[in-house]
Amino acid sequence: MITLIRLYMIKAKEIKYKLVFWEIVDTIIAELAKHPEEIEKKLADSVVKLIISNKGNSEVKL
């Protein structure tokens, strides 16, 4: 049976992990917002790679 103190400690740890996660997400988004042209360049490169790889695999094999 979980005591009240143990339940409090578990909930506090859950909240701590959630806060750390959202802090990391926040810093990543802030860094992305500072350099939008780099993001655009990386996205364009990724889309081009996907298109090229899909063209090579689109042949019908019988």
Buried (B, 14 or more C-beta within 10 A) or exposed (E): EEEEEEEEEEEEEEEEEEEEEEEEEEEEEEEEEEEEEEEEEEEEEEEEEEEEEEEEEEEEEE
